[in-house]
Amino acid sequence: MSASRAFRLLTAATLVVVPVLHQPAAEAAASHARTTSAGTASAATPSGALGAACAAAADLVVAAPYDTVDGRRRAGTVTLYRGADRTAVLAQGEHGIPGEPERGDSFGSAVASGDFNGDGCADLAIGASEEFAGTPVPDGADGNGVVQLLYGSAGGLKPAGTLDMTRLGRDRDTDRFGAALTAGDLDGDGDDELVVGIPGLSEGGGVGVFGLKGRDPKGRGTLLTQATPWVAQDHLESDQFGAAVAAGDFDGDGRAELAVGTPADTVGTTTSGGGSVTIVDLRARQAGMYTQNSPGVPGEAEKWDDFGAALAAGDFDRDGRDDLAIGVPGEGLDAFQDGPMYGNGGVHVLYGTRRGLSAVGGEFWSRKTKGIRGKSLNTDRLGSALAAGDLNGDGDAELAIGLPGGDRVLVLPGTRTGGLTAKHAVVLTGRAGHPGDLYGSSVAVTGAGLAVGSPGSGRVTLVPSSVRKGSYTGLRTGAARTLTGHPAGLFGFAVAP
């Protein structure tokens, strides 16, 4: 896999929520432990779930899509933890997961969980965006991509099948199916739909939605592209529609809408890489687009801004409607910006209303925002990773923002009066003198606090939090712990509860 694709993986981290895979005792005794560059898989423990009949949940999952498995480089693994104890290392061909580890598969490029089959247990989807069906093409080419689906139960997670482009009625191509994943109840039927990002699709990218209207999540899905008649957007093959996805109930009607990032989208006729975000209401078959040129959105679209490279939905003002944070890691705030790999970075926040998301009252956050500590540098790439969740237990969500070029994470408290605030904001820093750690490449709000990935050094930092109502993050930075893996595997590329 080329260096440019490695960079793209690092700058497109996806939130993950995962239970632990269960292996019955007899089955565990019969199987052998698979050696990976992250270590040796143990017999897995009972897995997590949403309902009382489901097994107990894991605390954390860490993806390492470049891990070596059985001597095959960049095959990829997903490691599960309870507290700081590793409980399982998942790979293709292990624990009944279909397929086999192959060079360059990038298993763990994206992970998401939700109740996809409506039984009250948490199910798990794992993307392997660079997997090839049949004979792989030479290193450097984008993969076809697959998603491995596992269902939760009282006995733990059980492999349920493999999804790919053929489930959307299309032949496989260099689509990168599974490069991004999210879950949400998009049709209001009480269970979650699985949303699969397909940024390499020839129409400029695409999104596959599985499980709509009670359909089998393993069955035929619904394909959305910019060329879909009711989406009706101009597009180029390189737009990367679906490079980031998030689901949130932005109008408070009880069912989620879908946000789709298109970070390489051309805005207007000349602003290549300005980026856009499309808000999709699948039930109403309606779609609307935001760019930095949209009325009410601060600033303007510029080349290589990458608006929409990361997305996170959460209720920052506790009004019962989700709000949307949009990462713009390529945003240049200095007089000079050297090219598409640079950017001070920023984050736009659009707030939910009864009519959905609105740019009115929206915000733009950067290291130059009043009240934010530190100097803004054109290598920060603030907004490369985003996570939303209630860290301090007061009912509104906080927002964690990764700055992997600056080895930092900015955490903004939510409030019931005005949403996000710089008051009592926290800036977390990585190891001094280790810029190659890429601290902040991934962030996730867990049940115990905040997890921060540093895939350049194979480290994940766990920062616990506690209840503290008001405009506080609740983080206890002095009690942070570190998990370690192999840097070559990009351990910490994605992290989540």
C-alpha positions in Angstrom: 0.0 0.0 0.0 1.4 3.4 -1.0 2.5 6.1 1.5 -0.4 8.3 0.2 -2.9 5.7 1.2 -1.4 5.3 4.6 -1.8 9.1 5.1 -5.4 8.9 3.9 -6.1 6.1 6.4 -4.5 8.2 9.2 -6.6 11.3 8.3 -9.9 9.5 8.0 -10.3 7.7 11.3 -13.8 6.5 12.1 -15.5 6.1 15.5 -16.0 2.6 16.7 -18.3 1.0 19.4 -17.6 -2.7 19.9 -18.4 -5.6 22.2 -16.1 -8.5 22.7 -16.2 -11.7 20.7 -17.2 -14.8 22.7 -15.8 -18.2 22.0 -17.3 -21.3 23.7 -14.9 -23.1 25.9 -14.7 -26.2 23.8 -14.2 -24.2 20.7 -11.5 -22.1 22.4 -9.6 -25.2 23.4 -9.7 -26.6 19.9 -8.5 -23.4 18.2 -4.9 -22.1 18.2 -3.9 -18.6 19.1 -3.0 -16.5 16.1 0.2 -14.5 16.4 0.0 -10.9 15.1 2.2 -7.9 15.4 -0.1 -6.7 18.2 0.6 -9.9 20.2 -1.1 -13.2 20.6 -4.9 -13.6 20.7 -6.3 -15.1 23.9 -9.5 -17.1 24.1 -12.1 -14.5 23.9 -14.4 -13.6 26.8 -18.2 -13.1 26.7 -19.2 -10.2 24.6 -21.1 -7.0 25.0 -24.8 -6.2 24.4 -27.6 -3.8 24.7 -30.2 -6.1 26.2 -30.4 -8.1 29.4 -30.2 -11.4 27.5 -26.9 -10.3 25.9 -23.4 -10.9 27.2 -21.4 -8.2 29.1 -19.7 -5.4 27.1 -16.1 -4.7 26.4 -14.6 -1.3 27.5 -12.5 -0.5 24.5 -11.6 -1.5 21.0 -8.4 -0.5 19.2 -8.0 -0.9 15.4 -4.6 -1.6 13.8 -5.3 -1.9 10.1 -1.6 -2.3 9.2 -1.0 -5.1 11.6 1.0 -8.2 10.4 -1.0 -11.4 10.6 0.6 -14.8 10.0 3.4 -13.0 8.2 1.1 -11.0 5.9 1.9 -7.3 6.3 -1.0 -4.8 6.6 -3.6 -7.5 6.9 -5.0 -5.7 10.0 -6.4 -6.6 13.4 -9.0 -5.3 15.9 -8.0 -5.6 19.6 -10.6 -5.7 22.4 -10.0 -4.6 26.0 -11.7 -4.8 29.4 -10.1 -2.0 31.4 -6.5 -2.3 30.5 -6.6 -6.0 29.9 -6.6 -7.3 26.4 -9.4 -9.9 25.9 -9.2 -10.8 22.2 -7.4 -9.9 19.0 -9.7 -10.3 16.0 -8.5 -11.0 12.4 -10.0 -12.4 9.3 -10.0 -16.2 9.4 -10.0 -16.3 13.2 -13.0 -16.9 15.6 -15.1 -17.9 12.6 -14.7 -14.5 10.8 -14.9 -15.2 7.1 -12.0 -14.8 4.7 -8.3 -15.0 5.5 -5.7 -12.4 6.3 -4.0 -11.2 3.2 -1.3 -8.6 2.5 -2.8 -5.1 2.4 -6.4 -5.9 3.5 -6.5 -3.2 6.2 -9.0 -5.1 8.4 -10.1 -2.6 11.0 -10.0 0.4 8.6 -13.4 1.2 10.1 -15.6 -0.3 12.8 -19.2 0.4 14.1 -21.7 -1.3 16.2 -25.5 -1.1 16.6 -28.5 -3.3 16.9 -28.7 -4.2 13.2 -31.0 -7.2 13.5 -33.4 -5.8 16.1 -32.8 -8.4 18.8 -31.6 -6.0 21.5 -28.0 -7.1 21.4 -25.1 -5.0 20.0 -23.8 -6.2 16.6 -20.4 -5.4 15.1 -19.3 -4.4 11.6 -15.6 -4.3 10.7 -14.4 -2.7 7.5 -11.5 -4.1 5.4 -11.5 -1.4 2.8 -8.4 -2.6 0.9 -9.5 -6.3 0.6 -9.5 -7.7 -3.0 -11.8 -10.3 -4.3 -9.7 -12.7 -6.3 -6.2 -11.8 -7.5 -5.0 -8.6 -5.9 -3.6 -5.8 -8.1 -0.1 -4.4 -7.4 0.6 -2.5 -4.2 -0.6 1.1 -4.4 -4.0 0.4 -5.9 -7.2 0.9 -4.0 -9.1 -2.2 -2.8 -12.5 -3.5 -3.5 -13.3 -3.6 0.2 -15.6 -5.8 2.3 -17.4 -5.4 5.7 -17.5 -8.4 8.1 -20.7 -8.5 10.1 -21.0 -10.2 13.5 -24.2 -10.5 15.5 -24.5 -10.2 19.3 -26.3 -12.7 21.4 -26.5 -14.2 25.0 -23.5 -16.2 23.9 -21.5 -13.3 22.5 -20.7 -12.2 19.0 -21.2 -14.7 16.2 -20.0 -14.2 12.6 -23.0 -13.4 10.4 -21.7 -12.8 6.9 -19.7 -10.6 4.6 -21.0 -7.5 2.8 -19.5 -6.0 -0.4 -20.6 -4.1 -3.5 -22.5 -7.0 -4.9 -25.1 -6.5 -2.1 -25.7 -3.1 -3.8 -26.2 -4.6 -7.2 -22.8 -3.5 -8.5 -19.7 -5.3 -9.6 -16.6 -4.9 -7.4 -14.1 -2.3 -8.4 -11.5 -0.2 -6.6 -14.3 1.2 -4.4 -12.8 1.0 -0.9 -16.1 -0.4 0.4 -16.0 -0.1 4.2 -13.6 2.8 4.5 -16.1 4.5 6.8 -19.0 3.0 8.9 -21.7 4.3 11.2 -25.0 3.1 12.6 -28.3 4.8 13.3 -32.1 4.3 13.1 -32.6 6.1 9.8 -36.2 4.9 9.2 -37.6 5.0 12.8 -38.4 1.3 13.0 -36.5 0.8 16.3 -33.4 -0.9 15.1 -30.2 0.5 13.6 -29.3 0.6 9.9 -25.6 0.0 8.9 -24.1 2.8 6.8 -21.1 1.9 4.7 -18.9 4.6 3.1 -17.6 3.8 -0.4 -15.4 6.8 -1.3 -13.7 5.1 -4.3 -16.9 4.4 -6.3 -16.6 5.7 -9.8 -19.5 8.2 -9.4 -17.4 10.2 -7.0 -18.0 7.9 -4.1 -21.1 6.5 -2.5 -22.8 5.2 0.6 -24.5 1.9 1.1 -27.4 1.6 3.7 -28.3 -1.9 5.0 -31.4 -3.0 7.0 -33.9 -0.3 5.9 -37.6 -1.0 6.6 -36.9 -4.2 8.4 -34.8 -5.8 5.7 -32.1 -8.3 6.5 -28.9 -6.3 7.2 -27.0 -9.0 5.3 -29.3 -8.7 2.3 -29.6 -6.2 -0.5 -28.8 -2.6 0.5 -29.6 0.8 -0.8 -26.9 2.7 -2.7 -26.7 6.5 -2.6 -24.4 8.6 -4.7 -24.2 12.2 -5.7 -25.8 11.1 -9.0 -28.9 9.6 -7.2 -31.8 11.6 -8.7 -33.0 13.1 -5.5 -29.5 13.9 -4.3 -28.6 15.5 -7.7 -25.1 16.9 -7.1 -22.4 17.6 -9.6 -19.5 15.2 -9.1 -16.1 14.1 -10.2 -14.6 10.6 -9.8 -12.2 11.9 -7.1 -14.7 13.6 -4.8 -14.7 10.9 -2.1 -18.4 11.1 -1.2 -18.7 8.7 1.8 -15.1 9.2 3.2 -16.8 10.2 6.5 -20.3 9.3 7.7 -22.3 10.2 10.9 -25.9 9.7 12.0 -27.9 12.1 14.2 -31.4 13.1 14.9 -31.0 16.7 13.9 -34.7 17.7 14.0 -35.7 15.8 17.1 -38.4 13.7 15.4 -37.1 10.4 16.7 -35.3 9.1 13.7 -31.8 9.9 12.5 -30.6 11.7 9.5 -27.4 10.8 7.7 -24.4 13.2 7.3 -22.0 12.3 4.5 -18.6 13.9 4.1 -17.1 14.6 0.7 -13.7 16.2 1.6 -12.3 16.2 -1.9 -15.4 17.8 -3.5 -14.8 20.8 -5.8 -16.7 23.8 -4.6 -17.9 26.1 -7.4 -15.8 25.5 -10.6 -12.3 26.0 -9.3 -12.0 25.2 -5.6 -10.8 21.6 -5.8 -10.7 19.9 -2.4 -12.8 22.5 -0.7 -15.1 19.8 0.5 -18.8 19.4 1.3 -21.2 17.7 3.6 -24.5 16.3 2.5 -27.4 15.8 5.0 -29.7 13.0 3.9 -33.2 12.2 5.0 -33.7 8.7 3.6 -37.4 8.5 4.7 -38.3 11.7 3.0 -35.9 11.2 0.1 -34.4 14.6 0.5 -30.8 15.9 0.6 -29.1 19.2 1.2 -25.5 20.2 0.9 -23.3 22.5 3.1 -19.9 23.9 2.1 -17.9 26.8 3.5 -19.6 29.0 0.9 -23.1 28.2 2.2 -25.0 31.1 3.7 -24.3 31.5 7.4 -21.2 29.2 7.4 -18.2 31.2 8.5 -15.3 31.6 6.1 -15.1 30.5 2.5 -14.1 27.4 0.6 -10.5 27.2 -0.4 -8.4 24.5 -2.2 -7.5 21.5 0.0 -9.6 22.6 3.0 -11.1 19.1 3.2 -14.4 20.3 4.7 -16.1 17.1 5.8 -13.0 14.9 6.4 -14.4 14.0 9.9 -17.9 14.2 11.3 -19.4 13.8 14.8 -23.0 14.1 16.0 -24.0 15.0 19.5 -26.4 17.1 21.5 -24.1 19.9 22.7 -26.8 22.1 24.1 -29.2 19.4 25.5 -32.3 20.6 23.5 -33.2 17.1 22.4 -31.8 17.6 18.9 -28.4 16.4 17.7 -25.8 18.9 16.4 -23.1 18.3 13.9 -19.4 18.9 14.1 -17.5 19.1 10.8 -13.8 18.8 10.6 -11.8 21.0 8.2 -8.2 19.8 8.8 -6.8 21.5 5.7 -8.1 25.0 6.6 -5.3 27.6 6.3 -5.4 30.4 8.9 -1.9 31.8 8.2 -0.6 33.9 5.4 1.0 30.9 3.7 -0.1 27.3 3.3 2.3 25.0 1.5 0.0 22.5 0.0 -2.7 19.8 0.5 -0.9 18.0 3.3 -0.8 21.1 5.5 -3.4 23.1 7.4 -4.0 24.9 10.7 -7.4 23.2 10.7 -10.8 24.0 12.1 -14.2 22.7 13.1 -17.6 24.0 12.1 -20.5 23.2 14.3 -24.1 23.4 13.0 -26.9 23.2 15.6 -30.1 21.1 15.3 -33.5 22.8 15.1 -37.1 21.6 14.6 -36.4 21.9 10.8 -33.1 20.2 11.0 -29.5 21.5 11.0 -29.0 25.2 10.6 -26.0 27.4 9.9 -27.7 30.2 11.8 -25.9 30.4 15.1 -23.2 28.0 13.9 -19.7 28.2 15.1 -16.1 27.9 13.9 -13.5 26.6 16.3 -9.7 26.7 15.9 -6.6 27.3 18.0 -7.1 31.0 17.1 -10.6 31.0 18.8 -10.7 33.3 21.8 -10.2 31.3 25.0 -8.3 28.4 23.3 -4.7 28.0 24.6 -1.7 27.5 22.3 -0.4 28.8 19.0 -2.0 27.7 15.8 0.5 26.1 13.3 0.0 25.3 9.7 0.9 21.6 10.4 -1.7 21.1 13.2 -4.5 19.7 11.0 -7.0 20.4 13.7 -10.3 18.6 13.0 -8.7 15.4 11.5 -10.6 13.4 14.1 -13.8 14.1 16.1 -15.8 12.5 18.9 -18.9 13.6 20.7 -20.3 12.3 24.0 -21.2 13.2 27.6 -17.9 13.1 29.4 -18.9 14.8 32.6 -22.4 13.2 33.2 -24.5 16.4 33.0 -26.6 15.3 30.0 -25.1 17.4 27.2 -22.3 16.2 24.9 -18.7 17.4 24.9 -16.6 17.5 21.7 -13.1 16.1 21.4 -11.0 17.4 18.4 -7.8 15.8 17.3 -4.8 17.8 16.1 -2.4 14.9 15.0 0.0 17.4 13.4 0.3 19.2 16.7 0.2 16.1 19.0 -2.8 17.5 20.8 -6.5 17.0 21.5 -8.8 19.9 22.2 -11.9 19.1 24.3 -14.8 21.6 24.4 -17.5 21.3 27.1 -21.1 21.4 26.2 -23.6 23.5 28.0 -27.4 23.8 28.1 -27.1 27.6 27.4 -25.4 28.1 24.1 -23.8 24.7 23.4 -20.1 24.3 23.1 -17.9 26.8 25.1 -14.2 27.6 25.4 -14.7 28.1 29.2 -12.9 25.3 31.0 -11.8 23.8 27.6 -9.0 21.2 28.0 -6.0 20.8 25.7 -4.4 17.3 26.0 -0.8 16.9 24.8 1.1 13.9 23.6 4.7 13.0 24.5 7.1 15.9 24.3 9.6 15.6 21.6 7.7 12.8 19.7 5.8 14.5 16.9 5.8 11.2 14.9 3.4 9.8 17.5 0.5 11.5 15.7 -1.3 11.9 19.0 -4.9 12.8 18.3 -5.3 10.8 15.0 -8.3 9.1 16.6 -10.5 10.0 19.5 -13.5 8.4 21.2 -15.7 9.0 24.2 -16.0 5.8 26.2 -18.0 4.9 29.3 -14.9 5.7 31.4 -13.6 8.8 29.7 -11.7 9.7 26.6 -9.5 7.4 24.4 -6.8 9.0 22.2 -4.9 7.1 19.5 -1.3 7.7 18.6 -0.9 5.3 15.7 2.6 6.6 14.8 3.9 5.1 18.0 1.4 2.4 18.5 -0.1 3.9 21.7 -3.6 4.6 23.1 -4.0 7.0 26.0 -7.0 6.5 28.3 -8.0 9.7 30.1 -10.7 9.0 32.8 -13.6 11.3 33.5 -16.0 11.8 36.4 -19.3 13.6 37.0 -18.9 17.4 37.1 -22.0 19.3 36.0 -21.8 22.5 34.1 -19.2 23.8 31.6 -16.6 21.2 32.4 -15.2 18.3 30.6 -14.9 16.1 33.7 -11.5 14.8 32.5 -9.0 13.7 35.1 -5.8 14.2 33.2 -3.5 13.1 36.0 -4.9 9.6 36.0 -4.3 8.8 32.4 -3.1 5.3 31.4 -1.5 4.0 28.2 -2.0 0.9 26.1 0.7 -0.1 23.6 0.9 -2.0 20.4 3.2 -2.0 17.3 3.6 1.3 15.5 4.0 -0.5 12.2 0.5 -1.8 12.6 -1.0 1.7 13.2 -2.2 0.5 16.5 -4.6 3.3 17.7 -5.7 4.2 14.2 -9.3 4.0 15.5 -10.5 3.7 19.1 -13.9 3.4 20.8 -15.9 1.8 23.6 
